[in-house]
């Protein structure tokens, strides 16, 4: 079965850190750009960050620039999202997904409809 599985979420105080993992099973991540999305209650799903298949290109939405870092370890078939200086507004369910492309074009142009398969996500709650 081909799927991406998110993990690493939890409850953290403002200013704290979490590292999310996106593990692939049933296929090799090497050839695919991976996007992290998040969805807060009552809000639309938002593209947070993208990393190209080679890892050479990364993209971030403005609200997380300088705080979040996306990376990948193709040997472990996993993509990570390191989240530092967390804020209450980062509270959301976080998902990872791919549209099957090498590059982050879909992310750059907000073609969210290109992403058709979603996992369970991992809950991140930032609260004191």
Backbone as CSV, one residue per row, in Angstrom:
resi,resn,N_x,N_y,N_z,CA_x,CA_y,CA_z,C_x,C_y,C_z
1,UNK,0.851,-1.190,0.000,0.000,0.000,0.000,0.890,1.245,0.000
2,UNK,0.594,2.169,-0.900,1.355,3.394,-1.032,0.751,4.459,-0.127
3,UNK,1.560,4.966,0.793,1.011,6.000,1.656,2.117,6.800,2.321
4,UNK,1.733,7.996,2.776,2.591,8.841,3.594,1.983,8.892,4.989
5,UNK,2.815,8.753,5.995,2.336,8.737,7.371,3.043,9.826,8.157
6,UNK,2.228,10.703,8.763,2.765,11.809,9.540,2.859,11.423,11.019
7,UNK,3.874,11.967,11.694,4.018,11.744,13.126,4.825,12.889,13.730
8,UNK,4.840,12.926,15.067,5.672,13.906,15.757,4.926,15.075,16.358
9,UNK,3.628,15.142,16.139,2.864,16.237,16.712,2.706,16.098,18.222
10,UNK,2.109,17.112,18.822,1.886,17.074,20.258,1.495,18.423,20.792
11,UNK,1.492,18.519,22.110,1.175,19.773,22.808,2.484,20.423,23.234
12,UNK,2.644,21.679,22.887,3.879,22.388,23.226,3.528,23.814,23.628
13,UNK,4.325,24.377,24.502,4.105,25.759,24.921,4.595,26.732,23.854
14,UNK,4.031,27.927,23.830,4.543,28.944,22.904,6.042,29.128,23.073
15,UNK,6.727,29.219,21.933,8.177,29.321,21.948,8.885,27.991,21.872
16,UNK,8.141,26.914,22.010,8.728,25.586,21.984,8.981,25.069,20.580
17,UNK,9.434,23.825,20.505,9.797,23.213,19.222,9.201,21.816,19.100
18,UNK,8.980,21.429,17.873,8.574,20.071,17.526,9.216,19.717,16.187
19,UNK,9.451,18.424,15.972,9.889,17.958,14.664,8.891,16.946,14.145
20,UNK,8.288,17.271,13.043,7.349,16.362,12.410,8.079,15.481,11.404
21,UNK,7.583,14.263,11.263,8.142,13.330,10.284,7.057,12.897,9.312
22,UNK,7.458,12.692,8.085,6.576,12.197,7.032,7.273,10.994,6.415
23,UNK,6.789,9.816,6.756,7.427,8.584,6.309,6.631,7.954,5.170
24,UNK,7.347,7.513,4.165,6.699,6.867,3.022,6.736,5.362,3.183
25,UNK,5.652,4.745,2.794,5.643,3.277,2.755,5.042,2.850,1.422
26,UNK,5.620,1.787,0.870,5.117,1.279,-0.398,5.697,1.956,-1.621
27,UNK,6.505,2.991,-1.427,7.158,3.635,-2.559,8.376,4.401,-2.042
28,UNK,9.218,4.839,-2.987,10.438,5.557,-2.635,10.228,7.040,-2.830
29,UNK,10.567,7.788,-1.759,10.351,9.233,-1.789,11.326,9.977,-2.688
30,UNK,12.425,9.329,-3.065,13.533,10.008,-3.731,13.115,10.892,-4.897
31,UNK,12.077,10.476,-5.624,11.763,11.145,-6.881,10.677,12.205,-6.757
32,UNK,10.257,12.480,-5.522,9.089,13.324,-5.364,9.340,14.520,-4.465
33,UNK,8.814,15.666,-4.905,8.727,16.806,-4.004,7.659,16.508,-2.960
34,UNK,7.893,16.981,-1.742,6.954,16.752,-0.642,6.518,18.097,-0.072
35,UNK,5.240,18.204,0.166,4.663,19.430,0.730,4.081,19.124,2.104
36,UNK,4.334,20.016,3.039,3.638,19.998,4.329,2.492,21.000,4.248
37,UNK,1.314,20.532,4.629,0.127,21.364,4.740,-0.296,21.407,6.205
38,UNK,-1.171,22.351,6.514,-1.814,22.335,7.828,-3.240,22.849,7.673
39,UNK,-4.072,22.408,8.592,-5.463,22.864,8.601,-5.904,23.092,10.037
40,UNK,-6.221,24.325,10.317,-6.729,24.702,11.632,-8.253,24.622,11.611
41,UNK,-8.869,24.448,12.774,-10.336,24.357,12.836,-10.990,25.566,12.190
42,UNK,-11.928,25.301,11.289,-12.669,26.381,10.655,-11.928,27.105,9.559
43,UNK,-10.719,26.637,9.224,-9.921,27.300,8.191,-9.620,26.340,7.054
44,UNK,-9.276,26.917,5.915,-8.889,26.097,4.770,-7.503,25.496,4.974
45,UNK,-7.270,24.409,4.257,-5.951,23.802,4.298,-4.935,24.761,3.680
46,UNK,-3.783,24.875,4.324,-2.753,25.838,3.924,-1.452,25.117,3.601
47,UNK,-0.837,25.467,2.497,0.474,24.928,2.174,1.522,25.631,3.016
48,UNK,2.287,24.880,3.784,3.258,25.448,4.726,4.660,25.476,4.141
49,UNK,5.057,24.369,3.533,6.445,24.267,3.067,6.544,23.160,2.035
50,UNK,7.542,23.286,1.170,7.778,22.267,0.152,9.277,22.052,-0.017
51,UNK,9.654,20.803,-0.302,11.042,20.481,-0.607,11.062,19.676,-1.902
52,UNK,11.954,20.046,-2.809,12.051,19.332,-4.075,12.639,17.940,-3.862
53,UNK,12.578,17.114,-4.884,13.032,15.732,-4.752,14.513,15.655,-4.391
54,UNK,15.305,16.576,-4.914,16.738,16.573,-4.622,17.060,17.210,-3.278
55,UNK,16.119,17.967,-2.752,16.374,18.706,-1.516,17.038,20.043,-1.748
56,UNK,17.336,20.352,-3.016,18.044,21.590,-3.317,17.165,22.827,-3.195
57,UNK,15.869,22.650,-3.336,14.948,23.790,-3.314,13.926,23.612,-2.210
58,UNK,13.776,24.651,-1.412,12.788,24.638,-0.349,11.973,25.930,-0.389
59,UNK,10.739,25.827,0.053,9.819,26.950,0.021,9.036,26.974,1.330
60,UNK,8.676,28.191,1.749,7.937,28.355,3.003,6.882,29.435,2.823
61,UNK,5.742,29.234,3.467,4.782,30.316,3.532,5.335,31.396,4.457
62,UNK,4.932,32.633,4.212,5.547,33.758,4.918,5.473,33.642,6.440
63,UNK,4.372,33.104,6.935,4.156,33.093,8.385,5.113,32.160,9.130
64,UNK,5.806,31.276,8.416,6.707,30.334,9.108,8.172,30.541,8.727
65,UNK,8.434,31.445,7.815,9.819,31.684,7.397,10.675,32.097,8.588
66,UNK,11.847,31.489,8.674,12.754,31.773,9.768,12.489,30.955,11.018
67,UNK,11.361,30.251,11.056,11.011,29.426,12.230,10.958,27.938,11.884
68,UNK,10.513,27.613,10.695,10.372,26.218,10.277,11.462,25.874,9.264
69,UNK,11.901,24.622,9.310,12.879,24.128,8.345,12.441,22.767,7.840
70,UNK,12.343,22.642,6.539,11.996,21.360,5.926,13.276,20.688,5.459
71,UNK,13.333,19.366,5.613,14.507,18.623,5.179,14.072,17.210,4.806
72,UNK,14.976,16.486,4.183,14.638,15.110,3.808,15.855,14.215,3.974
73,UNK,15.579,12.967,4.303,16.599,11.935,4.381,16.097,10.805,3.502
74,UNK,16.533,10.803,2.264,16.022,9.803,1.327,16.450,8.388,1.722
75,UNK,17.559,8.267,2.429,17.985,6.945,2.882,16.975,6.368,3.880
76,UNK,16.313,7.264,4.616,15.298,6.825,5.581,13.886,6.964,5.014
77,UNK,13.822,7.415,3.748,12.510,7.548,3.098,11.578,8.459,3.906
78,UNK,12.152,9.541,4.425,11.422,10.408,5.351,11.722,11.875,5.072
79,UNK,10.694,12.692,5.222,10.827,14.146,5.171,10.460,14.693,6.535
80,UNK,11.175,15.729,6.954,10.975,16.306,8.280,10.530,17.762,8.178
81,UNK,9.857,18.219,9.208,9.552,19.637,9.367,9.939,20.016,10.790
82,UNK,11.055,20.709,10.920,11.490,21.207,12.219,10.791,22.531,12.477
83,UNK,10.062,22.610,13.564,9.272,23.797,13.884,9.791,24.392,15.190
84,UNK,10.329,25.585,15.107,10.852,26.292,16.275,10.039,27.556,16.531
85,UNK,10.198,28.105,17.706,9.504,29.346,18.081,8.017,29.254,17.763
86,UNK,7.419,28.161,18.182,6.027,27.922,17.847,5.107,28.942,18.493
87,UNK,4.039,29.258,17.771,3.049,30.235,18.210,1.680,29.572,18.272
88,UNK,0.781,30.110,19.065,-0.571,29.533,19.123,-1.228,29.423,17.742
89,UNK,-0.935,30.348,16.858,-1.531,30.299,15.524,-0.963,29.186,14.647
90,UNK,0.047,28.483,15.124,0.549,27.308,14.411,-0.275,26.058,14.732
91,UNK,-1.186,26.186,15.670,-2.030,25.051,16.039,-2.859,24.592,14.847
92,UNK,-2.742,23.318,14.521,-3.425,22.768,13.351,-3.120,21.279,13.255
93,UNK,-3.839,20.610,12.372,-3.439,19.268,11.965,-2.499,19.426,10.765
94,UNK,-1.353,18.783,10.850,-0.336,18.887,9.806,-0.330,17.604,8.968
95,UNK,-0.284,17.810,7.648,-0.301,16.710,6.695,0.885,16.848,5.743
96,UNK,1.359,15.730,5.234,2.320,15.780,4.142,1.689,15.110,2.919
97,UNK,2.122,15.554,1.761,1.535,15.032,0.528,2.487,15.270,-0.629
98,UNK,2.254,14.550,-1.711,3.007,14.759,-2.937,2.051,14.734,-4.117
99,UNK,2.380,15.503,-5.159,1.596,15.451,-6.390,2.320,14.630,-7.457
100,UNK,3.409,13.973,-7.036,4.117,13.109,-7.964,5.158,13.808,-8.819
101,UNK,5.410,15.087,-8.563,6.367,15.858,-9.353,7.725,15.905,-8.658
102,UNK,8.778,16.150,-9.426,10.109,16.323,-8.833,10.226,17.676,-8.115
103,UNK,9.502,18.642,-8.643,9.671,20.013,-8.190,8.449,20.498,-7.439
104,UNK,8.571,21.700,-6.866,7.508,22.264,-6.037,6.586,23.192,-6.827
105,UNK,6.394,22.912,-8.092,5.585,23.800,-8.924,4.157,23.940,-8.405
106,UNK,3.567,22.818,-8.024,2.185,22.865,-7.525,2.099,23.720,-6.267
107,UNK,3.120,23.625,-5.435,3.146,24.436,-4.219,3.286,25.912,-4.572
108,UNK,4.220,26.214,-5.476,4.476,27.605,-5.843,3.228,28.276,-6.398
109,UNK,2.432,27.525,-7.155,1.267,28.113,-7.818,-0.043,27.741,-7.124
110,UNK,0.093,27.193,-5.907,-1.081,26.881,-5.073,-2.072,25.985,-5.789
111,UNK,-1.582,25.011,-6.513,-2.454,24.053,-7.205,-2.783,22.917,-6.250
112,UNK,-3.560,23.244,-5.200,-3.844,22.273,-4.156,-4.650,21.093,-4.670
113,UNK,-5.394,21.280,-5.735,-6.177,20.189,-6.295,-5.297,19.082,-6.874
114,UNK,-4.008,19.380,-7.109,-3.086,18.357,-7.625,-2.753,17.307,-6.584
115,UNK,-3.068,17.606,-5.315,-2.738,16.686,-4.229,-3.998,15.916,-3.868
116,UNK,-4.020,14.638,-4.235,-5.272,13.907,-4.101,-5.328,12.876,-3.002
117,UNK,-4.195,12.633,-2.332,-4.175,11.580,-1.327,-3.708,12.152,0.002
118,UNK,-4.508,11.964,1.024,-4.204,12.544,2.336,-4.177,11.468,3.404
119,UNK,-3.228,11.577,4.318,-3.166,10.674,5.464,-3.994,11.204,6.620
120,UNK,-3.723,10.664,7.797,-4.470,11.059,8.998,-3.996,12.398,9.558
121,UNK,-2.765,12.757,9.227,-2.202,13.980,9.775,-1.724,13.794,11.204
122,UNK,-1.072,14.816,11.722,-0.613,14.816,13.107,-0.974,16.148,13.738
123,UNK,-1.565,16.088,14.924,-2.066,17.294,15.579,-0.928,18.035,16.279
124,UNK,-0.840,19.325,16.007,0.085,20.204,16.719,-0.749,21.237,17.465
125,UNK,-0.556,21.295,18.775,-1.266,22.257,19.602,-0.242,23.094,20.360
126,UNK,-0.310,24.391,20.161,0.601,25.313,20.837,-0.219,26.122,21.832
127,UNK,0.007,25.860,23.089,-0.809,26.490,24.121,-0.064,26.466,25.449
128,UNK,-0.305,27.508,26.242,0.283,27.538,27.579,-0.688,26.955,28.600
